Amino acid sequence: METVLERPAPSATGFEKLAGRIEGRVFTEGHDNYDESRRIWNALRDRKPAAIVRPKTVQDVVQSARFARANGYLLSAKSGGHGISGGAVRDGGITIDFSRWKEIEIDAGARTARLQPGLTWGEIDAATQEYGLAIPGGKVASIGAGGSILAGGIGWLLRSHGLTIDSLRSVDVVTGDGRLIHVDGRTNPDLFWGMRGAGSYLGIATSFEFDLAPVNNVLAGIVFHPIDRAVEVLAFYREFTANAPDELTSMAALMYGPEGGKTVAIGVNWAGDLDEGEKVLAPLRAFGPPAADMIGVMPYGLLQKELAKMTPPGVNRGMKSGFLQTFDDDFIAQAADAFRTAPTPECMMLIEHHGGAARAAGNDATAYLHRDRDYNLVIDAGWKKDVLGRETYLWLASTWNRLRPMTANAAYSGYLDADDIGRGLEAFGVAGFARLRNLKAKTDPGHILASLPGLRIL
Ligand SMILES: Cc1cc2nc3c(=O)[nH]c(=O)nc-3n(C[C@H](O)[C@H](O)[C@H](O)COP(=O)(O)OP(=O)(O)OC[C@H]3O[C@@H](n4cnc5c(N)ncnc54)[C@H](O)[C@@H]3O)c2cc1C
């Protein structure tokens, strides 16, 4: 049975006191920077915090946490602002806006990097690629480091190099009770376990240290097929990925294509010997054949930039997701049929291929649990302001109702939406959830940081 903790009633006065204690800036509603700072990628989550802190130093974050706890405010961090649920900004809370924290130091010789949470993966990829190195980050260049690292990090190098957290060496964390601690596998192993998958529930991350992997040119891109071949293409994708080498990370998509109409697409990233990659990808490029083949040798990071262009900010969005129990013919038929009625060009259904190197650590290694799952379903619905909102949300809900029985009651926390009530257990499991609750009692005893998704333990 969860307990709801008592917090002091928020006091509207006192932000000037906080401003006096920090080197950075504090904004409240009416300030010129307030709206820019509270805005996030998903326009549906239009939230108004009581105050926004743009910290200059780590001590500013410490002071903000102490202030929030003492004065009864919930505290959240905004890094890239790309999270679907809008957890970065909470109504009536205090938001730490890290969007200007974009330093990255690379030691190419040691193959390590130290980076701040406000960088996007596009910026990180550009910096590390200067040295022919990479961190396995998000699939879309506009995703922020902070939120995605702490959720686990699914990207185009997942099967070849693992999740983002598998390259994480350490993280500096400000706890909900205002302490700055360094967390790594030796000094704080239990908290390091939790920060890798459930980090945003346990603390505010101010800096990350990573191992870098040599990744230079990759064989990557997308093939597009006519939508009326969706069933055949998805069945081919299942066979093609069933025994794919770990160098290949891919996903299939039912989506609107660059030309505007509905299409079925397969996106790939081969991070290995390029000649070998040509051979492995040959059946994919021959099948159909595709209506368009946009696969080629390119610098790592280019595909992510293209995907960012296809998913611009400022659109209302909802998402439903879950790892598949079985990727069988019935699932394929139902998914293809459901996409026929997708009402807007911002709707898509993705099937990500997981496993490979992400599987190696084992499910217990980190709070990110589902390393042994093969396929993840993501249903994404978007609509521009007031246009088709109700219809699109109903499509999302009905499609999820239809496909959810084919999922494994297993979710990635980074994809959970604000209305995914009760799905925290699906992300972390019963044992993981209990372990996280014990950690949270130590790092956030006032429960001012995010609750575990869906379980509303504030
Ligand atoms: C279209 C789309 C595509 C996506 N693709 C991928 C993908 O390829 N791979 C993947 O792994 N995920 C993906 N995601 C999920 C995304 O990674 C997560 O939502 C992630 O949290 C976003 O990170 P951010 O820093 O941009 O988020 P924000 O919106 O800034 O934050 C998201 C959450 O993390 C918390 N948080 C942010 N920064 C910190 C910090 N420094 N300390 C503590 N808590 C913090 C926030 O409070 C919030 O709860 C995708 C989401 C969408 C909508």
The ligand as an SDF file (V2000), in Angstrom:
LIG
                    3D

 53 58  0  0  0  0  0  0  0  0999 V2000
    9.0670   10.9520  -31.0520 C   0  0  0  0  0  0  0  0  0  0  0  0
    9.8490   10.3590  -29.9220 C   0  0  0  0  0  0  0  0  0  0  0  0
   10.9540    9.5930  -30.2140 C   0  0  0  0  0  0  0  0  0  0  0  0
   11.6970    9.0320  -29.1920 C   0  0  0  0  0  0  0  0  0  0  0  0
   12.7500    8.2530  -29.5240 N   0  0  0  0  0  0  0  0  0  0  0  0
   13.4830    7.7090  -28.5460 C   0  0  0  0  0  0  0  0  0  0  0  0
   14.6270    6.9320  -28.8340 C   0  0  0  0  0  0  0  0  0  0  0  0
   14.9930    6.7450  -29.9800 O   0  0  0  0  0  0  0  0  0  0  0  0
   15.3130    6.3990  -27.7990 N   0  0  0  0  0  0  0  0  0  0  0  0
   14.9430    6.5870  -26.5120 C   0  0  0  0  0  0  0  0  0  0  0  0
   15.5980    6.0670  -25.6070 O   0  0  0  0  0  0  0  0  0  0  0  0
   13.8730    7.3290  -26.1970 N   0  0  0  0  0  0  0  0  0  0  0  0
   13.1580    7.9100  -27.1800 C   0  0  0  0  0  0  0  0  0  0  0  0
   12.0800    8.6530  -26.8470 N   0  0  0  0  0  0  0  0  0  0  0  0
   11.7780    8.8520  -25.4300 C   0  0  0  0  0  0  0  0  0  0  0  0
   12.7200    9.8970  -24.8860 C   0  0  0  0  0  0  0  0  0  0  0  0
   14.0130    9.4410  -24.8760 O   0  0  0  0  0  0  0  0  0  0  0  0
   12.4320   10.1810  -23.4600 C   0  0  0  0  0  0  0  0  0  0  0  0
   11.1830   10.7210  -23.3950 O   0  0  0  0  0  0  0  0  0  0  0  0
   13.4890   11.0740  -22.8190 C   0  0  0  0  0  0  0  0  0  0  0  0
   13.1410   11.2060  -21.4890 O   0  0  0  0  0  0  0  0  0  0  0  0
   13.6380   12.4260  -23.4470 C   0  0  0  0  0  0  0  0  0  0  0  0
   14.7720   13.0650  -22.9160 O   0  0  0  0  0  0  0  0  0  0  0  0
   14.8130   14.6570  -22.7890 P   0  0  0  0  0  0  0  0  0  0  0  0
   15.9980   15.0790  -22.0100 O   0  0  0  0  0  0  0  0  0  0  0  0
   14.6320   15.2510  -24.1370 O   0  0  0  0  0  0  0  0  0  0  0  0
   13.4900   14.8380  -21.9690 O   0  0  0  0  0  0  0  0  0  0  0  0
   12.8080   15.8710  -21.0040 P   0  0  0  0  0  0  0  0  0  0  0  0
   11.4200   16.0780  -21.5400 O   0  0  0  0  0  0  0  0  0  0  0  0
   13.6260   17.0620  -20.7230 O   0  0  0  0  0  0  0  0  0  0  0  0
   12.7090   14.9600  -19.7260 O   0  0  0  0  0  0  0  0  0  0  0  0
   12.0250   13.7160  -19.7480 C   0  0  0  0  0  0  0  0  0  0  0  0
   11.9040   13.2050  -18.3050 C   0  0  0  0  0  0  0  0  0  0  0  0
   13.2070   13.0430  -17.7460 O   0  0  0  0  0  0  0  0  0  0  0  0
   13.3700   13.9040  -16.6330 C   0  0  0  0  0  0  0  0  0  0  0  0
   14.6860   14.5270  -16.7130 N   0  0  0  0  0  0  0  0  0  0  0  0
   15.1800   15.2570  -17.7400 C   0  0  0  0  0  0  0  0  0  0  0  0
   16.4180   15.6690  -17.4570 N   0  0  0  0  0  0  0  0  0  0  0  0
   16.7280   15.2150  -16.2300 C   0  0  0  0  0  0  0  0  0  0  0  0
   17.8550   15.3430  -15.3920 C   0  0  0  0  0  0  0  0  0  0  0  0
   18.9270   16.0160  -15.7840 N   0  0  0  0  0  0  0  0  0  0  0  0
   17.8120   14.7590  -14.1730 N   0  0  0  0  0  0  0  0  0  0  0  0
   16.7150   14.0860  -13.7690 C   0  0  0  0  0  0  0  0  0  0  0  0
   15.6020   13.9340  -14.5140 N   0  0  0  0  0  0  0  0  0  0  0  0
   15.6070   14.4890  -15.7410 C   0  0  0  0  0  0  0  0  0  0  0  0
   12.2790   14.9420  -16.7880 C   0  0  0  0  0  0  0  0  0  0  0  0
   11.9320   15.5390  -15.5610 O   0  0  0  0  0  0  0  0  0  0  0  0
   11.1650   14.1550  -17.3980 C   0  0  0  0  0  0  0  0  0  0  0  0
   10.4730   13.4310  -16.4400 O   0  0  0  0  0  0  0  0  0  0  0  0
   11.3340    9.2420  -27.8410 C   0  0  0  0  0  0  0  0  0  0  0  0
   10.2330   10.0340  -27.5400 C   0  0  0  0  0  0  0  0  0  0  0  0
    9.4940   10.5890  -28.5580 C   0  0  0  0  0  0  0  0  0  0  0  0
    8.3220   11.4140  -28.1950 C   0  0  0  0  0  0  0  0  0  0  0  0
  1  2  1  0
  2  3  1  0
  2 52  2  0
  3  4  2  0
  4  5  1  0
  4 50  1  0
  5  6  2  0
  6  7  1  0
  6 13  1  0
  7  8  2  0
  7  9  1  0
  9 10  1  0
 10 11  2  0
 10 12  1  0
 12 13  2  0
 13 14  1  0
 14 15  1  0
 14 50  1  0
 15 16  1  0
 16 17  1  0
 16 18  1  0
 18 19  1  0
 18 20  1  0
 20 21  1  0
 20 22  1  0
 22 23  1  0
 23 24  1  0
 24 25  2  0
 24 26  1  0
 24 27  1  0
 27 28  1  0
 28 29  2  0
 28 30  1  0
 28 31  1  0
 31 32  1  0
 32 33  1  0
 33 34  1  0
 33 48  1  0
 34 35  1  0
 35 36  1  0
 35 46  1  0
 36 37  1  0
 36 45  1  0
 37 38  2  0
 38 39  1  0
 39 40  1  0
 39 45  2  0
 40 41  1  0
 40 42  2  0
 42 43  1  0
 43 44  2  0
 44 45  1  0
 46 47  1  0
 46 48  1  0
 48 49  1  0
 50 51  2  0
 51 52  1  0
 52 53  1  0
M  END
$$$$
